[in-house]
Every structure is written in C-alpha cells, then in structure tokens.
C-alpha cells in the first residue's frame, strides 16, 4: 500500500493467495497448536476402558456365558519438570510457527516488489533509450547532410554513427531484463508469463514508497525481524527439550489402577488394583544420558543459528 500502485497491489494479493511457502507455514501453526493441546494433556490422568473378553461354555447341561469389562487409569507425577518443559517447548514451537509465517510473507513481498520495480525500471529505460535513438538518428542525418553539402566533416558523421550504435546496443539487454522481470512475477504469482506480459506492456511509472521509514537504532531493527525472533524461539524449544531429556534420566513415579468386572448368568464378580509404579532408568546402557547430551548439542546448534 505504501507504493500506491494498484497493479502492484493486485499482484501481491494474487501472490499471497497462491504462495505455497506461506500456505505451508500457516499449516505449521495448526500443527503447533495441536502440539500445545497434546503437551497440556500429558499432565492429566489417562483413562481407558475395554471389553477384556467374552466366553461361552456348557457346564452341568446348562450353557453359561461371561463377559469381562476392564477399566484402566494412570497418572504420572511430574517430579523433575518433564511436563513443564514439554509445555514450554510446545509454546516456543507455536511462537516460532507464527514468526515463520511472517518471515515467509516478508520474503515473498520483498521478492515480488523488487521484481515489479525492476520491470518498471526496464520499461522506462527502454522508452528513454528508444527516444534517444530517434534523436541520434536525426543527428546522424543532419551531420550526413552537412557533409554532403561540404559544411561538415567525416569525423562528425563517424561520431554520430558511433553514438547511435552505442544506444542501439543497450536495447537488447533492457528487453532481456524486462522479460526476466515478467518471468519472475509470473512465477511468484502462479500465472502465465504471456498473459502477464501483455497486461504489463501498457507501462506505468516506477513506483517509490510514499512514506519515510523510521527504523530506529540497529538493535531495534534487528529485534523486529521475524526470522531472528523465530530463531530465538527455537533456542527456547531446544532448551526445554533438553530439560525433558534430563528429567528422563531420573526415576519417575506413576499411579495406576485397574477395575475388572466379570458378568455371568448367576451374578458378577469385581476385582480392582491400585498402587504406585516406580521406574528406575539406570540400566538402559547409557541411552538416557546420550539423549541428554544430544539435546544439549541441539541447544548449542540453535544458539549458533
């Protein structure tokens, strides 16, 4: 909008609708939202129910049947911050997904706007060059007329011809630049370059922004960049995942219970069990410690990035 160019605004609107990179980044937000829900669900008790089995037999001349229903519930206590770090990692991934959308959108807008400005530049340059060619042809004709009438010199004719040839050599490169800009715009907006070229051949002045940018000090400008903010969230997510890996090195305690109901023709029986379960991850061949070291390495990689 700052350029106040209706054609540029139309190209941007079409490109934003067609850009697959932005669409993929938006889908990553949906994935990160689901990750937030999943991380929040881990702190809640889990329960399930099932039909454990059904039997039918015959005893004493009468057929008998039985059905067993089972219900299970478990709750793992967060002793060392595993669930808390999981929520932090999920939140950081969600923030990073939002910033990734902004990064993809800004990169696309920059590429498309630059291509459009280049196209208008080549158009204006071609118009000026062709106007200059017409002027230099007239100059060549005048110097040739003066030479024929004896009032001019052969050197003047050669200089006029050289100026005309120099201007003529600029036309092919400008035309090539215009075609390249059209192809860039066609690719960015997912449409035919032939149809786009016909529409853009009408010409228009080269756009320029109608406002003054107040970016502030360089530190503020860096802080506003969505790619840097996304990288910061990646460091937070990696740190939280390292916390999860560290918590998995220590014992974990969970509470679980089971209720079984067996129904037969003569009545029913009920059984239940409940108690804590202590998991000691000491004899795992060093796997948990290696996972923790790998997580710490990913933190350093994210920090370097």
Buried (B, 14 or more C-beta within 10 A) or exposed (E): EEBEBEBBEEBBEBBBEEBEBBEEBBEBBEEBBEBBEEBEEBBEEEEEEEEBEEEEEEEEEEEEEBBBBBBBBBBBEBEBBBBBBBBBBBBBBBBBBBBBBBBBBEBBBEBBBEBBBBBBBBBBBBEEBBEBBEEBBEBBEBBBEBBEEEEBEEEBBEBBBEBBEEBBEBBEEBBEBBBBBBBBBBBBBEBEBEEBBEEBEEEBEBBEEEEEEEEEEEEEEEEEBBBEBBBBBBBBBBBBBBBBBBBBBBEBEBBBBBBBBBBEEEEEEEEEEEEEEEEEEEEEEEEBBEBBEEBBEBBEEBEEE
